[in-house]
């Protein structure tokens, strides 16, 4: 065999190996076992005492869970929160051009790790790590819901309480927001490749592969819950550090914790703002919310408060008004948070 044919065989074998790797695995793998096989590094002992190796995380979880229960997304997520672990420490990406390119071409030889350093919030880093591992642990060739099993159901809205004019003016419908909220809630279950989509004007179709109501009987009730509305105070002090990225945390001189949040419809150059971690009032103070037109012909949300809620909201806005920065003339702001997402922060 001459040299030319040898190189052709080597090149063909390499292409074949890469092609096969792209259609593997053929079956879904248990997340805990798969994650253990993708570890690239040990954690710093000072920050992860007793958990320097990811295998120690898995071993501890096996002791805590029932014998027949697999180590899934929820188990890893909750264990990481309880023990304040940073999963990014176990899945560091290779450094250098050769390592990076090699991990993309031959991930079965060079483990690619997961890049999550751009996220400042540890819980969000862990979420990215676990979701990436979960996605990669799924079979490359997807079977339909009828073959792989799962839940499929349709929910219908009873009363959208909104006009067609407002729908057209805003460019999106209330159902679009419902789909967004339900998708975020499904993410918390750690199930890959869920489908949430509108079905007509008043219904939403949900498909959740690989999960049954026997495994998680509360999943449908969780999706049907009203969105959690919170009113929080925004820190507008000009001397506060400027948050650069969403998810950053900061505690002021009075010991009040804040988190950097960005509006759900933020512009590309918009910066996050400091919002108190704890809410000052929630949706219980509202008797009814409804759309209405403002003096300029646009749309706004009208609120009717309960008797106690009106007093609570009045006290809250009065407190916020006192936080205005007299030096800069910046008014106090009220953060309106829906299911953990900042929707708006009007001045008071």
C-alpha positions in Angstrom: 0.0 0.0 0.0 1.5 3.3 -1.1 1.6 6.5 1.1 -1.2 8.1 -0.8 -3.7 5.3 -0.1 -2.6 5.2 3.5 -3.5 8.9 4.0 -6.8 8.3 2.2 -7.7 5.5 4.6 -6.7 7.6 7.6 -8.7 10.5 6.4 -11.7 8.3 5.6 -11.5 6.7 9.1 -11.4 10.1 10.7 -14.4 11.3 8.8 -16.3 8.1 9.7 -15.5 8.5 13.4 -16.6 12.1 13.3 -19.8 11.2 11.5 -20.7 8.4 13.9 -20.0 10.8 16.9 -22.6 13.2 15.4 -25.4 10.5 15.6 -24.5 9.2 19.0 -25.9 8.4 21.4 -28.8 6.2 20.1 -30.5 6.2 23.5 -31.0 8.8 26.2 -28.6 8.4 29.1 -29.2 9.1 32.8 -28.0 12.7 33.5 -25.9 11.8 36.6 -24.0 9.1 34.9 -23.4 11.1 31.7 -22.2 14.2 33.7 -19.7 12.0 35.5 -18.3 10.9 32.2 -17.9 14.5 30.9 -15.9 15.9 33.9 -12.8 17.7 32.9 -11.4 19.1 36.1 -11.5 19.0 39.9 -12.9 21.8 42.0 -11.0 24.1 44.3 -10.8 22.4 47.7 -11.3 25.7 49.6 -14.6 26.5 47.9 -15.8 22.9 47.6 -14.8 21.2 50.8 -15.8 17.6 50.6 -16.7 18.0 46.9 -13.3 18.4 45.2 -14.2 15.7 42.7 -17.6 15.5 40.9 -17.7 11.8 41.7 -18.1 12.8 45.4 -21.2 14.8 44.4 -22.6 11.7 42.6 -21.8 9.4 45.5 -23.4 11.6 48.0 -26.5 11.9 45.9 -26.8 8.2 45.5 -26.8 7.8 49.3 -29.6 10.4 49.7 -31.9 9.3 46.9 -34.0 6.1 46.8 -32.2 3.2 45.3 -34.4 3.1 42.1 -34.3 6.9 41.5 -31.9 8.1 38.9 -29.8 11.2 39.4 -31.6 13.7 37.3 -31.6 17.5 36.6 -33.7 18.4 39.7 -31.5 16.3 42.0 -28.3 17.9 40.8 -29.8 21.4 40.8 -31.1 21.1 44.4 -27.9 19.5 45.7 -25.8 22.2 44.2 -27.9 24.9 45.8 -27.9 23.3 49.2 -24.1 22.9 49.2 -23.3 26.1 47.3 -21.5 24.3 44.6 -20.3 25.8 41.4 -20.6 23.1 38.8 -18.6 25.1 36.3 -15.5 24.1 38.3 -15.9 20.5 37.2 -16.4 21.1 33.5 -13.8 23.6 32.5 -13.3 24.0 28.8 -9.9 23.2 27.3 -7.5 26.2 26.8 -5.7 27.1 23.7 -6.6 26.9 20.0 -5.6 23.3 19.6 -7.7 22.2 22.6 -10.7 24.2 21.6 -10.7 23.0 18.0 -9.9 19.5 18.9 -12.8 19.3 21.4 -15.2 20.4 18.6 -13.9 18.0 16.0 -13.3 14.9 18.2 -15.3 15.4 21.5 -15.0 11.7 22.1 -11.2 12.1 22.5 -11.0 15.7 23.9 -13.8 16.6 26.3 -15.1 20.0 25.4 -16.2 21.1 28.8 -18.8 23.9 29.1 -18.1 27.6 29.0 -20.1 29.4 31.6 -17.7 32.0 33.0 -19.6 34.9 31.4 -22.5 34.3 33.9 -21.8 36.0 37.2 -24.7 34.4 39.1 -23.7 30.9 40.4 -27.2 29.5 40.1 -27.4 30.6 36.5 -24.0 29.1 35.8 -25.2 25.8 37.3 -28.4 26.0 35.3 -26.4 26.5 32.0 -24.1 23.6 32.9 -26.9 21.2 33.8 -29.0 22.1 30.7 -26.1 21.6 28.4 -25.3 18.2 29.9 -29.0 17.3 29.8 -29.3 18.2 26.1 -26.1 16.3 25.2 -27.2 13.2 27.2 -30.3 12.9 24.9 -30.4 10.6 21.9 -29.1 12.4 18.8 -31.9 11.0 16.7 -35.2 12.0 18.3 -38.2 9.8 18.4 -41.7 11.2 18.5 -43.7 11.5 21.7 -45.7 8.4 20.8 -42.6 6.3 20.8 -40.4 7.8 23.5 -43.3 8.5 25.9 -44.2 11.6 27.8 -47.1 14.1 28.5 -49.1 15.9 25.9 -52.1 18.1 26.8 -53.9 21.3 25.8 -55.0 24.1 28.1 -57.5 26.8 27.3 -57.7 30.3 28.7 -61.1 31.1 30.4 -60.8 34.9 30.2 -58.0 36.8 28.5 -59.5 40.1 29.6 -58.0 42.1 26.7 -59.2 43.8 23.5 -58.2 43.0 19.9 -57.1 46.6 19.5 -54.5 46.3 22.3 -53.4 43.0 20.8 -52.7 44.6 17.5 -51.1 47.7 19.0 -48.6 45.9 21.1 -47.6 43.5 18.4 -48.0 40.4 20.7 -50.9 38.8 22.3 -51.5 37.8 26.0 -51.2 34.2 24.9 -47.6 35.0 23.8 -46.8 36.0 27.3 -48.5 32.9 28.7 -46.3 30.7 26.4 -43.2 32.6 27.6 -44.1 32.1 31.3 -45.0 28.4 30.8 -41.8 27.7 28.9 -39.8 29.2 31.8 -41.6 27.1 34.3 -41.0 24.0 32.2 -37.3 24.8 32.2 -37.3 24.4 36.0 -38.2 20.7 35.5 -35.0 20.1 33.5 -36.7 18.3 30.7 -35.1 18.7 27.3 -36.9 19.5 24.1 -40.3 20.5 25.5 -42.8 22.1 23.2 -45.1 25.0 24.3 -47.1 26.6 21.5 -50.3 28.5 20.8 -53.2 26.5 19.4 -55.7 28.9 18.1 -56.5 32.1 19.9 -57.2 30.8 23.4 -55.4 27.5 23.8 -51.9 26.3 24.4 -50.5 22.9 23.5 -47.8 21.4 25.7 -45.6 18.4 25.0 -43.1 17.1 27.5 -41.1 14.1 26.4 -39.7 11.4 28.8 -41.8 12.5 31.7 -45.1 11.1 33.0 -47.5 12.4 35.6 -46.6 9.3 37.7 -43.0 10.6 37.9 -44.1 14.1 38.6 -47.8 14.3 39.5 -47.7 18.1 40.2 -46.3 19.2 36.9 -49.6 20.1 35.3 -50.8 22.0 38.4 -47.5 23.8 38.4 -48.1 25.0 34.9 -51.6 26.1 35.6 -50.7 28.3 38.5 -51.1 32.1 38.1 -47.8 33.9 37.4 -46.3 35.2 40.7 -46.4 39.0 40.7 -44.0 40.9 43.0 -43.4 44.6 43.7 -39.8 45.4 44.8 -37.7 48.4 45.5 -35.0 49.6 43.1 -31.8 51.0 44.4 -31.2 54.4 42.6 -28.4 55.6 44.8 -25.8 57.2 42.5 -23.0 55.8 44.8 -24.0 52.2 44.3 -21.8 50.2 42.0 -23.0 49.9 38.4 -24.2 46.4 37.6 -22.6 45.1 34.4 -24.4 41.8 33.9 -27.8 40.4 34.9 -27.6 38.1 37.9 -24.8 40.0 39.7 -25.4 40.3 43.5 -24.6 43.2 45.8 -25.4 44.1 49.4 -25.6 47.7 50.5 -24.2 49.3 53.7 -27.5 48.5 55.5 -27.1 44.8 54.7 -30.0 44.8 52.1 -29.3 42.2 49.3 -29.9 43.2 45.7 -29.7 41.4 42.4 -29.1 42.9 39.0 -32.2 42.4 36.7 -32.8 43.3 33.1 -36.2 44.1 31.7 -37.7 41.2 29.6 -38.0 43.5 26.6 -34.7 45.4 27.2 -33.0 47.2 24.3 -29.5 45.9 23.2 -27.7 48.8 25.0 -29.8 48.8 28.2 -28.1 48.0 31.5 -29.6 45.9 34.3 -30.7 47.7 37.5 -30.3 46.8 41.2 -33.5 45.3 42.5 -34.1 44.1 46.1 -34.0 40.3 46.3 -37.0 40.3 48.7 -40.4 41.7 47.6 -42.2 44.4 49.5 -45.7 43.4 48.2 -47.1 40.7 46.0 -50.1 40.0 43.7 -52.4 39.4 46.7 -52.8 43.2 47.1 -54.6 43.3 43.7 -58.3 42.7 43.3 -58.3 43.1 39.5 -56.0 44.0 36.6 -57.2 45.1 33.2 -56.0 47.0 30.1 -57.1 50.6 29.4 -56.2 53.4 27.1 -54.1 56.3 28.4 -54.6 60.0 27.5 -52.3 59.6 24.5 -54.3 56.7 23.0 -51.8 54.1 24.0 -52.4 51.2 26.4 -51.6 50.8 30.0 -52.5 48.3 32.8 -55.2 49.5 35.3 -55.1 48.0 38.8 -57.9 47.8 41.4 -56.5 47.0 44.9 -58.1 45.2 47.8 -58.8 47.5 50.7 -55.7 46.3 52.6 -53.8 46.2 49.3 -54.4 49.9 48.6 -53.0 50.8 52.0 -50.0 48.5 51.4 -49.3 49.9 48.0 -49.6 53.5 49.2 -47.1 52.9 52.0 -44.7 51.2 49.5 -44.8 54.0 46.9 -44.4 56.6 49.7 -41.3 54.7 50.9 -39.9 54.5 47.4 -40.5 58.3 46.8 -38.3 58.9 49.8 -35.4 57.1 48.2 -35.1 59.7 45.4 -31.5 60.9 45.0 -31.6 64.7 45.6 -28.1 65.1 44.3 -28.7 63.8 40.9 -32.5 64.3 40.8 -33.1 60.6 40.1 -36.5 59.5 41.3 -37.2 56.3 43.2 -38.4 53.3 41.1 -40.7 50.4 41.7 -39.8 47.1 40.1 -42.6 45.0 38.8 -41.4 41.4 38.7 -43.4 38.5 37.1 -42.2 35.0 37.8 -38.7 36.3 38.6 -38.5 38.3 35.4 -38.3 42.1 35.6 -41.2 43.5 33.5 -40.9 47.2 34.2 -39.5 49.7 36.7 -41.5 52.9 36.6 -40.5 56.0 38.6 -42.5 57.0 41.7 
